[in-house]
């Protein structure tokens, strides 16, 4: 064997195998994809070294004619290279498959030995088979004459046994009935019934048939009595029905009797549940009254384990007996099966309607506003057990009615929680009222409104979180009805979000607006409560509403796309309520201060009064009340923005005949002896002065609130002054009072010019209504005010 080329010896591994396979494919004309190549060369070409018709002599002559010497040398070298490669591949192939060759040789040698032993066994088997065949032929020849006789005798024997069974049948039936083996009795009769019917024209068979029919008629009567017996178990009941059906009793009557018997049993379960609800009979003793109600979970367990369990047994037994029987006899008729199914559906719907009514009545008793885990677990167990009836009888209304009960219970629970939140909010307001009243009873000025606001805000928010946690139990993953469309969609969006949270927020705003309608009534809302509620609504508009709705949306990710109330709408509602409350607070406090000023003006004789020596006590009380209101508002609202104050704000003096500061600027030398009409001058100045809106909406800051209250108070003072007539000392007393008010009130308002303007109007209006308008010296007024 030729030695391998050194270049080829260096090749090994997968590369070499691929090359060998490539050469083999090239030899057999196969492409890389495994298919045979479509050769473009002529298969009959004798010069094709890979072809079947290759001619060496022709190939060599062709090479000598067409190739130069160098090309011939290259061809020889290439040919030698291919020869050596093929020799190397053949050698490798032999080496690699040497073990397989040896194993094949051993296998062939072993097969020769095994086949030799098998040939011996086959020869022995053939000998035995030949002996058996010979023995069988001899037996057949011996018994051939008696075979027909034996067959005839065997048939006669079988017939005699059947006749014996028929003649003994009445006695057998009576004996089985005495032993209460009713099933065996029916099987005996069913076995012989067709034969007796076929040969009933023969007198002997006719008598047997009459005896058997009478016996079976008595048996049917016994079975019916046992069927109607209330003490029969479910198994005995099913056996009676089975035997009556085999005796070809009317199927419709049996269906009615079966359902009537089952109804009496199930009615007992329903009566027991009615007793649980406090019906007559659920009494612990003659003087103790009705027994206490069990919890909803225990009630549901009793209903499921008793009524629902028995209902499932009745449905399964009925279907096995009347609906799902094999097509044989009377019940094989399709119409009968449909009739039985219709009766069962009506029966189930009727009794389940009574059961659902009891369940709803028990659910309505659950009015606790705390944890409702027992209610949810009870509803889950109720809904879960109903699925057994649904599987047994899909055509009934049980599934839809049961789901509707759960849905109504969830809606009612949401309504109850909404009422609970509203009641809790009302109780919080009552507590705030008491807290606001307590400091007055103890002699203190103000309760800490900031603490009260924090307490009521935290309490309401915690209550909302607790209610959301309770309601979230309806959508827990381990609850069977949580995958219903209602609880995945409408319950989350329209039930919890809109029906509970949004309605509660709207209730807060609505209740707040109602407090603005109690002005002037006895037992009106305390001003402190108005201020606190306005701040509460403002906080809700700022952050609380967004937080609550975000929390709700995160916990209840519903798949319902129905429209919901936007956060911006609720925030606008809350801000409107806060604005109305704050406006009403300003109005109430302004009216309280105004009431003191009005009484002080109306109850005094301003014409005959004495010369003023002190500031009136009512003015001091006004300043004290304004200061108290300033402290109260400052507990909840920020300071606000004021206009820059002049350096002489507390030293402002009032001109008797001017209604604005412009009067002193443009007519500093004007005196009462001037020839111009003072009323005309006052009216002209009012045309050019800035209009003051007394009841304008206030901003959410302390300065704006105090400004509104002071505007109302001073405007009332002005209008009361315009209704009275004054003497000289009455005018001077008004001067002193206005100077005192100016000393203290300017610091509470956003623009001190507003106070100056109104006080100017008061003094000017007093002067216009004075019979002897002689004013007091400014220095004297200042001394009196400082002393006061």
C-alpha positions in Angstrom: 0.0 0.0 0.0 1.4 3.3 -1.0 2.6 5.7 1.7 0.6 8.7 2.5 1.6 12.2 1.4 3.3 14.1 4.2 1.0 17.1 3.5 -2.0 14.8 4.0 -0.5 13.3 7.2 -0.7 16.7 8.8 -4.4 16.9 8.3 -6.6 15.4 11.0 -9.8 16.0 12.8 -13.0 17.5 11.4 -11.2 19.3 8.6 -9.9 16.0 7.2 -13.3 14.3 7.5 -15.0 17.2 5.7 -12.4 16.8 2.9 -13.0 13.1 2.7 -16.7 13.6 2.6 -16.3 16.3 0.0 -14.3 13.9 -2.3 -16.9 11.2 -1.9 -19.7 13.6 -2.8 -17.6 14.7 -5.7 -17.1 11.1 -6.8 -20.9 10.3 -6.6 -22.0 13.6 -8.0 -23.7 14.9 -4.9 -24.1 18.6 -4.1 -23.4 20.0 -0.6 -27.1 20.0 0.1 -27.4 16.3 -0.3 -28.9 16.2 -3.8 -27.3 14.8 -6.9 -25.5 17.4 -9.0 -26.7 18.0 -12.5 -23.4 17.5 -14.3 -22.9 19.6 -17.3 -20.4 17.1 -18.8 -21.3 14.3 -21.2 -21.7 11.0 -19.1 -20.4 9.0 -22.1 -17.2 11.1 -22.4 -14.3 8.6 -22.3 -12.0 11.4 -21.2 -14.0 12.0 -18.0 -11.9 10.5 -15.3 -14.9 10.4 -12.9 -17.3 9.0 -15.5 -18.4 5.4 -15.9 -17.0 5.2 -19.5 -13.5 6.4 -18.7 -10.9 5.1 -21.2 -7.3 5.4 -19.9 -5.6 5.1 -23.3 -7.9 7.8 -24.8 -7.3 10.0 -21.8 -3.5 9.7 -22.0 -3.5 10.3 -25.8 -5.6 13.4 -25.3 -3.3 14.8 -22.6 -0.2 14.2 -24.8 -1.9 16.0 -27.7 -3.4 19.0 -25.8 -0.9 19.7 -22.9 2.6 20.9 -22.8 5.3 19.1 -20.8 4.9 21.3 -17.8 1.2 20.8 -17.8 1.7 17.0 -18.1 4.1 17.1 -15.1 1.5 19.1 -13.1 -1.2 16.6 -14.0 1.0 13.7 -13.0 1.8 15.3 -9.7 -1.9 16.1 -9.0 -2.8 12.5 -10.0 -0.3 11.0 -7.6 -1.5 13.3 -4.9 -5.1 12.1 -5.3 -4.0 8.5 -5.4 -2.1 8.9 -2.1 -5.0 10.7 -0.5 -7.5 7.9 -1.5 -5.0 5.3 -0.2 -4.8 7.2 3.1 -8.5 7.5 3.3 -9.0 3.8 2.7 -6.4 3.0 5.4 -8.1 5.3 7.8 -11.5 3.8 7.0 -10.2 0.3 7.8 -8.5 1.4 11.0 -11.6 3.2 12.2 -14.0 0.3 11.5 -11.6 -2.6 12.6 -13.5 -3.2 15.9 -16.8 -3.3 14.0 -15.4 -5.9 11.6 -14.2 -8.1 14.5 -17.6 -7.7 16.2 -19.5 -8.6 13.1 -17.4 -11.7 12.6 -18.1 -12.8 16.2 -21.8 -12.2 15.7 -21.9 -14.3 12.6 -20.1 -17.1 14.3 -22.6 -17.0 17.2 -25.5 -16.9 14.9 -24.3 -20.1 13.2 -24.3 -22.0 16.6 -27.8 -20.6 17.6 -29.4 -21.5 14.3 -28.0 -25.0 14.6 -29.7 -25.5 18.0 -32.9 -23.9 16.7 -33.0 -26.4 13.8 -32.9 -29.2 16.3 -35.8 -27.8 18.3 -37.8 -27.2 15.2 -37.3 -30.8 14.1 -38.5 -32.0 17.5 -41.6 -29.7 17.4 -42.5 -31.0 13.9 -42.4 -34.6 15.2 -44.7 -33.7 18.2 -47.2 -31.9 15.9 -47.4 -34.9 13.6 -48.1 -37.2 16.6 -50.8 -34.8 17.9 -52.4 -34.6 14.5 -52.5 -38.4 14.2 -54.1 -38.7 17.6 -56.7 -36.1 16.8 -57.7 -37.8 13.6 -58.2 -41.1 15.5 -60.5 -39.4 18.1 -62.5 -37.7 15.4 -63.1 -40.9 13.6 -64.1 -42.7 16.8 -66.7 -40.0 17.9 -68.0 -39.0 14.5 -71.0 -41.3 14.7 -72.1 -40.0 18.2 -71.4 -36.2 17.6 -74.9 -35.4 16.1 -76.6 -37.3 18.9 -74.7 -35.5 21.6 -75.5 -32.1 20.1 -79.2 -32.9 19.9 -79.2 -34.1 23.5 -77.4 -30.9 24.7 -80.0 -28.7 23.0 -82.8 -30.7 24.6 -81.1 -30.3 28.0 -80.9 -26.5 27.6 -84.5 -26.2 26.6 -85.6 -28.3 29.6 -83.6 -26.1 31.9 -85.3 -23.0 30.4 -88.8 -24.6 30.8 -87.9 -25.5 34.3 -87.0 -21.9 35.1 -90.2 -20.7 33.6 -92.4 -23.1 35.6 -90.5 -22.3 38.8 -90.6 -18.5 38.1 -93.6 -17.6 40.2 -92.2 -19.5 43.2 -88.8 -17.8 42.7 -90.4 -14.4 42.5 -92.3 -14.9 45.7 -89.3 -16.2 47.5 -87.2 -13.2 46.5 -89.9 -10.8 47.6 -90.1 -12.6 51.0 -86.3 -12.1 51.3 -86.7 -8.4 50.2 -84.4 -9.1 47.3 -86.4 -6.8 45.0 -83.6 -6.3 42.6 -83.1 -10.0 42.0 -86.9 -10.3 41.6 -87.0 -7.7 38.8 -84.0 -9.3 37.1 -85.7 -12.7 37.0 -88.9 -11.3 35.6 -87.1 -9.1 33.0 -85.2 -12.3 31.9 -88.4 -14.2 31.2 -90.8 -11.4 30.2 -90.1 -11.6 26.5 -90.5 -15.4 26.3 -93.8 -15.3 28.2 -95.1 -12.6 26.0 -94.1 -14.6 22.9 -95.8 -17.8 23.9 -98.8 -16.4 25.8 -101.2 -18.1 23.4 -100.3 -21.4 25.0 -102.4 -22.2 28.1 -99.5 -23.3 30.3 -97.4 -20.2 29.5 -100.4 -17.9 29.8 -101.0 -19.1 33.4 -97.4 -18.5 34.3 -97.6 -15.0 32.7 -100.7 -14.1 34.7 -99.1 -15.3 38.0 -95.9 -13.3 37.3 -97.8 -10.1 36.4 -99.8 -10.3 39.6 -96.7 -10.8 41.6 -94.8 -7.9 39.9 -97.9 -5.7 40.3 -97.8 -6.3 44.1 -94.0 -5.6 44.0 -94.5 -2.4 42.2 -97.1 -1.3 44.8 -94.6 -2.1 47.6 -91.9 -0.2 45.8 -94.2 2.9 45.4 -95.0 2.7 49.1 -91.3 2.6 50.0 -90.7 5.4 47.5 -93.2 7.6 49.3 -91.9 6.7 52.7 -90.1 9.7 54.2 -87.6 7.6 56.1 -86.0 6.1 53.0 -82.4 6.9 52.4 -81.1 8.4 49.2 -79.6 5.0 48.1 -82.9 3.2 48.9 -84.8 5.9 47.0 -82.6 5.6 43.9 -83.0 1.8 44.0 -86.8 2.0 44.2 -86.9 4.4 41.2 -84.5 2.1 39.3 -86.6 -0.9 39.8 -89.9 0.9 39.0 -88.4 2.1 35.8 -87.4 -1.4 34.9 -91.0 -2.5 35.5 -92.0 0.1 32.9 -93.8 2.4 35.3 -94.8 5.9 33.8 -91.6 8.0 33.8 -93.4 11.3 34.2 -95.2 10.1 37.4 -91.9 8.8 38.8 -90.3 12.2 38.1 -93.0 14.0 39.9 -92.9 11.7 42.8 -89.1 11.8 43.1 -89.1 15.6 43.0 -92.0 15.8 45.5 -90.1 13.6 47.9 -86.9 15.5 47.4 -88.8 18.8 47.9 -90.0 17.7 51.3 -86.4 16.9 52.4 -85.0 20.2 51.0 -87.9 22.2 52.6 -86.7 20.9 56.0 -83.3 22.4 55.3 -84.9 25.7 54.3 -87.0 25.7 57.4 -83.8 25.3 59.5 -82.3 28.3 57.8 -85.5 30.3 58.4 -85.2 29.5 62.1 -81.7 31.0 62.0 -83.2 34.2 60.8 -85.5 34.4 63.8 -88.6 32.8 62.5 -91.0 31.2 65.0 -89.4 28.1 66.4 -85.9 29.5 66.8 -86.6 30.2 70.5 -84.2 29.5 73.3 -86.9 29.3 76.0 -90.3 30.5 76.9 -89.0 33.6 78.5 -85.7 34.1 76.7 -87.0 35.2 73.3 -85.5 34.4 69.9 -82.1 32.8 69.8 -79.2 35.1 68.7 -78.3 35.1 65.1 -75.1 33.2 64.1 -72.5 35.1 62.0 -72.8 35.2 58.3 -70.1 32.6 57.7 -71.7 30.1 60.0 -75.1 30.7 58.3 -73.5 30.2 54.9 -71.8 27.0 56.0 -75.1 25.6 57.3 -76.8 26.5 54.0 -74.0 25.0 51.9 -73.5 21.8 53.9 -77.2 21.2 54.3 -79.4 22.6 51.5 -76.8 23.0 48.7 -75.2 19.6 49.4 -78.6 17.8 49.4 -79.6 19.7 46.3 -76.5 18.5 44.5 -77.3 14.9 45.5 -80.9 15.3 44.3 -79.8 16.7 41.0 -77.1 14.0 40.5 -79.5 11.1 41.4 -82.3 12.5 39.3 -80.1 12.9 36.2 -78.7 9.4 36.7 -82.2 8.0 36.9 -84.2 10.0 34.4 -81.9 12.0 32.1 -78.6 10.2 31.6 -79.8 6.7 31.3 -78.8 4.5 28.3 -81.3 4.5 25.4 -83.3 1.5 26.4 -87.0 1.1 27.3 -89.3 4.0 27.8 -86.6 6.4 29.0 -84.7 6.0 25.8 -87.1 8.3 24.2 -85.6 11.8 23.6 -88.9 13.5 24.5 -89.0 11.8 27.9 -85.4 12.9 28.6 -86.3 16.5 27.7 -89.4 16.4 29.8 -87.3 15.1 32.8 -84.7 17.9 32.3 -87.4 20.6 32.1 -89.0 19.4 35.4 -85.6 19.3 37.1 -84.8 22.9 36.0 -88.1 24.2 37.2 -87.7 22.4 40.5 -84.2 23.7 41.1 -85.0 27.3 40.2 -88.0 27.3 42.5 -86.2 26.0 45.6 -83.0 28.0 44.8 -85.2 31.1 44.7 -86.3 30.5 48.2 -82.8 29.8 49.3 -81.5 33.0 47.6 -84.3 35.0 49.4 -83.1 33.7 52.8 -79.4 34.4 52.0 -80.3 38.0 51.0 -82.3 38.5 54.1 -79.3 37.3 56.2 -76.9 39.6 54.2 -79.2 42.6 54.9 -78.8 41.9 58.6 -75.0 42.5 58.3 -74.9 46.2 59.0 -71.6 46.4 60.9 -69.3 49.1 59.6 -66.0 47.4 60.7 -64.1 44.6 59.2 -66.2 42.7 56.6 -63.9 39.7 56.2 -66.6 37.4 57.5 -69.1 38.7 55.0 -66.7 38.3 52.1 -65.7 34.8 53.1 -69.3 33.9 53.5 -70.2 35.2 50.1 -67.1 33.5 48.6 -68.2 30.2 50.1 -71.7 30.7 49.0 -70.6 31.5 45.4 -68.1 28.6 45.4 -70.6 26.0 46.4 -73.1 27.2 43.8 -70.6 26.2 41.1 -71.3 22.6 41.9 -75.0 23.1 41.0 -73.9 25.0 37.9 -71.8 22.1 36.7 -74.5 19.6 37.3 -77.3 21.7 35.8 -75.9 24.4 33.5 -79.3 25.3 32.1 -80.6 26.6 35.5 -80.6 30.2 36.6 -78.4 29.5 39.6 -75.2 31.1 38.3 -76.7 34.4 37.3 -78.9 34.7 40.4 -76.0 33.8 42.7 -73.6 36.3 41.1 -76.3 39.0 41.2 -76.8 38.4 45.0 -73.0 38.9 45.5 -73.1 42.0 43.4 -76.0 43.4 45.3 -74.3 42.6 48.6 -71.1 44.5 47.4 -73.2 47.5 46.3 -75.1 47.5 49.7 -71.8 47.3 51.5 -70.4 50.3 49.6 -73.5 52.2 50.5 -73.2 51.3 54.1 -69.5 52.3 54.2 -70.5 55.6 52.6 -73.0 56.2 55.3 -70.4 55.2 57.9 -67.9 57.7 56.5 -70.6 60.4 56.5 -71.6 59.6 60.0 -67.9 59.6 61.1 -67.4 63.0 59.5 -70.5 64.4 61.3 -69.2 63.0 64.6 -65.9 64.7 64.0 -67.6 68.0 63.4 -69.6 67.5 66.7 -66.3 66.9 68.5 -64.9 70.0 67.0 -67.9 72.0 68.1 -67.4 70.7 71.7 -63.7 71.5 71.6 -64.5 75.0 70.4 -67.1 75.5 73.1 -64.8 74.1 75.9 -62.3 77.0 76.0 -65.1 79.5 76.4 -66.5 77.5 79.3 -63.1 77.4 80.9 -62.6 81.1 80.4 -60.0 80.8 77.6 -60.1 82.8 74.3 -59.4 80.2 71.6 -58.9 76.5 71.2 -55.9 75.4 69.2 -57.5 75.3 65.7 -54.3 74.0 64.1 -54.4 70.9 66.4 -58.1 70.4 65.8 -57.5 70.6 62.0 -54.7 68.1 62.1 -56.8 65.7 64.2 -59.8 65.8 62.0 -57.8 65.6 58.8 -55.8 62.6 60.1 -59.0 60.9 61.4 -60.9 61.2 58.2 -57.9 60.0 56.1 -57.3 57.0 58.3 -61.0 56.1 58.2 -61.0 56.3 54.4 -57.9 54.0 54.3 -59.6 51.5 56.6 -62.7 51.5 54.5 -60.7 51.0 51.3 -58.9 48.1 53.0 -62.3 46.5 53.9 -63.7 47.0 50.5 -60.6 45.6 48.8 -61.4 42.2 50.2 -64.0 41.9 47.5 -61.3 41.9 44.8 -58.8 39.5 46.5 -57.3 36.9 44.3 -58.4 34.0 46.4 -62.0 35.1 46.2 -63.9 33.1 43.5 -66.2 35.9 42.4 -63.4 38.5 42.1 -62.8 37.4 38.5 -66.4 38.3 37.5 -66.7 41.2 35.0 -68.4 43.4 37.6 -65.7 43.1 40.2 -63.0 43.7 37.6 -64.6 46.8 36.1 -67.7 48.5 37.4 -67.1 47.7 41.1 -63.7 49.4 41.0 -64.6 52.5 39.0 -68.3 53.2 39.6 -68.6 51.4 42.9 -65.5 52.2 45.0 -64.1 55.3 43.3 -67.3 57.1 42.3 -69.9 55.6 44.7 -67.7 55.7 47.8 -64.7 58.0 47.6 -66.0 60.7 45.2 -69.4 60.8 46.8 -67.8 61.2 50.2 -65.6 64.0 49.0 -68.7 65.7 47.5 -70.5 65.1 50.8 -67.8 67.0 52.6 -68.0 69.9 50.2 -71.9 69.9 50.3 -71.9 69.8 54.1 -69.5 72.6 54.2 -71.7 74.7 51.9 -74.7 74.0 54.1 -73.0 75.7 57.1 -73.1 78.9 55.1 -76.9 78.8 55.1 -77.4 79.0 58.9 -76.6 82.7 59.4 -78.9 84.4 61.8 -80.5 81.2 63.1 -80.5 80.1 66.7 -77.6 77.7 67.3 -75.8 78.9 64.2 -72.4 77.5 63.3 -69.5 78.8 65.5 -67.2 81.0 63.5 -64.2 78.9 64.5 -65.8 75.8 62.9 -66.4 77.8 59.7 -62.7 78.8 59.6 -61.5 75.3 60.3 -63.7 73.8 57.6 -62.6 76.3 55.1 -59.0 75.4 55.7 -59.9 71.7 55.6 -61.5 72.1 52.2 -58.6 74.1 51.0 -56.2 71.4 52.1 -58.3 68.9 50.2 -58.2 71.0 47.1 -54.4 71.3 47.4 -53.3 67.8 48.0 -55.7 65.4 49.9 -58.1 64.8 47.0 -55.3 63.8 44.6 -53.7 61.6 47.3 -57.0 59.8 48.1 -58.0 59.2 44.4 -54.4 58.0 43.5 -54.5 55.6 46.4 -57.9 54.3 45.3 -56.9 53.9 41.7 -53.7 52.0 42.7 -55.7 49.6 44.9 -58.6 49.1 42.5 -57.2 48.7 39.0 -60.5 48.3 37.2 -60.9 47.4 33.5 -64.0 49.6 33.2 -63.8 52.4 30.7 -66.9 54.3 31.8 -66.4 58.0 32.5 -65.3 59.0 36.0 -65.1 62.3 37.9 -61.9 64.1 37.2 -59.6 65.2 40.0 -59.8 68.8 38.8 -63.6 68.8 39.1 -63.4 67.7 42.7 -60.6 70.1 43.5 -62.7 73.0 42.0 -65.7 71.9 44.1 -63.5 71.8 47.3 -62.0 75.2 46.6 -65.5 76.7 46.0 -66.6 75.3 49.3 -63.5 76.7 51.0 -64.2 80.1 49.5 -67.8 80.2 50.5 -66.9 79.1 54.1 -64.3 81.8 54.4 -66.6 84.4 53.0 -69.3 83.3 55.4 -66.8 83.4 58.3 -65.9 87.0 57.4 -69.6 87.9 57.2 -70.4 86.3 60.5 -67.5 87.9 62.4 -68.2 91.2 60.7 -71.8 91.0 61.7 -70.9 90.1 65.3 -68.7 93.2 65.6 -71.2 95.3 63.7 -73.9 94.3 66.2 -72.0 95.8 69.0 -71.3 99.0 67.0 -75.0 99.3 66.0 -76.3 98.9 69.5 -73.8 101.4 70.8 -75.0 104.0 68.3 -78.7 103.3 68.5 -78.9 103.2 72.3 -77.2 106.5 73.0 -78.6 110.1 73.1 -76.0 111.8 70.9 -77.6 115.3 71.1 -77.6 115.6 74.9 -74.5 113.6 75.7 -71.8 115.0 77.9 -68.4 116.2 76.8 -66.2 113.1 76.0 -63.6 112.2 78.6 -62.8 108.6 77.6 -63.0 106.2 74.7 -66.3 104.3 74.9 -66.0 100.7 76.2 -67.5 99.3 73.1 -64.6 100.5 71.0 -62.2 98.8 73.3 -64.3 95.6 72.9 -64.2 96.0 69.1 -60.4 96.2 69.1 -60.2 93.2 71.5 -62.5 91.1 69.3 -60.5 92.0 66.1 -57.3 91.1 67.9 -58.8 87.7 68.9 -60.0 87.1 65.4 -56.5 87.9 64.1 -55.0 85.3 66.4 -57.7 82.7 65.4 -57.2 83.2 61.7 -53.4 83.2 62.1 -53.5 79.7 63.5 -54.7 78.3 60.1 -53.8 80.8 57.4 -50.6 82.5 56.3 -50.1 86.2 56.9 -50.6 87.5 53.4 -49.3 90.6 51.6 -49.8 94.1 52.9 -49.1 97.4 51.2 -46.2 99.4 52.6 -47.3 101.4 55.7 -46.6 105.0 56.1 -44.5 106.1 59.1 -47.4 108.1 60.6 -50.1 105.5 60.3 -51.0 105.7 64.0 -51.0 109.5 64.0 -53.5 110.0 61.3 -56.0 112.8 62.0 -59.5 113.1 60.5 -61.0 116.1 58.8 -64.6 116.8 59.7 -65.8 117.7 56.2 -63.7 115.5 54.0 -64.5 112.0 52.8 -61.0 111.2 51.6 -57.4 112.1 52.1 -57.4 114.0 48.9 -59.5 116.7 50.7 -56.6 117.5 53.0 -54.1 117.5 50.2 -55.9 119.8 47.8 -57.8 122.0 50.3 -55.6 122.2 53.4 -56.9 125.6 54.4 -60.6 124.8 54.0 -62.6 125.7 57.1 -66.3 125.3 58.0 -66.8 129.1 57.4 -66.0 128.7 53.7 -68.8 129.7 51.4 -68.8 126.3 49.4 -71.6 123.8 50.3 -70.0 121.0 52.3 -72.4 118.4 51.1 -71.6 119.2 47.5 -67.9 119.1 48.2 -68.3 115.7 49.9 -70.2 114.3 46.9 -67.7 115.6 44.5 -64.9 114.0 46.4 -66.7 110.6 46.4 -66.9 110.7 42.6 -63.1 110.7 42.4 -62.4 108.3 45.3 -61.8 104.6 44.8 -64.9 102.4 45.3 -64.8 100.0 48.2 -66.5 96.6 47.8 -67.6 95.7 51.3 -68.6 92.1 50.6 -66.0 91.2 48.0 -64.6 87.6 48.2 -61.6 87.3 50.5 -58.3 85.6 49.7 -57.0 82.6 51.6 -54.7 84.6 54.0 -55.1 86.4 57.3 -54.7 89.9 56.1 -57.5 89.5 53.5 -59.9 88.0 56.1 -59.3 90.7 58.7 -59.7 93.3 56.0 -63.1 92.0 55.1 -64.3 91.9 58.7 -63.1 95.4 59.4 -64.8 96.7 56.2 -68.1 95.2 57.2 -67.8 96.6 60.8 -66.9 100.1 59.8 -69.5 100.2 57.0 -72.1 99.3 59.6 -70.8 102.0 61.9 -71.1 104.5 59.0 -74.6 103.5 58.1 -75.8 103.7 61.8 -74.3 107.2 62.1 -76.2 108.3 59.1 -79.5 107.5 60.8 -78.8 109.6 63.9 -78.5 113.3 64.7 -75.7 114.6 66.9 -74.9 117.4 69.2 -71.5 119.0 69.7 -70.3 116.5 72.2 -71.7 113.6 70.2 -69.5 114.7 67.3 -66.5 115.0 69.5 -67.2 111.5 71.0 -67.3 110.0 67.5 -64.0 111.8 66.8 -62.4 110.2 69.9 -63.8 106.7 69.0 -62.6 106.9 65.4 -59.2 108.1 66.5 -59.0 105.1 68.9 -60.0 102.7 66.2 -57.5 104.2 63.8 -54.7 103.7 66.3 -55.3 99.9 66.3 -57.1 98.7 63.2 -54.7 99.9 60.5 -52.2 97.2 61.3 -54.8 94.4 60.6 -55.7 95.4 57.0 -53.9 95.0 53.7 -54.2 98.8 52.9 -54.3 101.3 55.8 -55.9 103.8 53.4 -59.0 101.7 53.5 -59.4 102.2 57.3 -58.6 105.9 57.0 -61.2 106.4 54.2 -64.0 104.7 56.2 -63.2 106.5 59.4 -63.1 109.8 57.5 -66.5 108.9 56.1 -67.8 108.2 59.6 -66.5 111.5 61.1 -67.6 113.4 58.0 -71.1 111.9 58.1 -71.4 112.7 61.8 -70.4 116.3 61.1 -73.0 116.6 58.4 -75.7 115.4 60.9 -74.4 117.6 63.8 -76.5 120.5 65.0 -73.5 122.3 66.4 -70.5 121.0 64.4 -67.7 122.2 66.7 -64.7 119.7 66.6 -62.3 118.8 69.4 -58.7 119.7 69.3 -56.5 117.0 67.9 -54.2 117.2 70.9 -57.0 116.6 73.3 -58.2 113.6 71.3 -54.8 112.1 71.4 -54.6 112.5 75.1 -57.9 110.9 75.7 -57.0 108.0 73.4 -53.7 107.4 75.1 -55.4 107.5 78.5 -58.0 105.0 77.2 
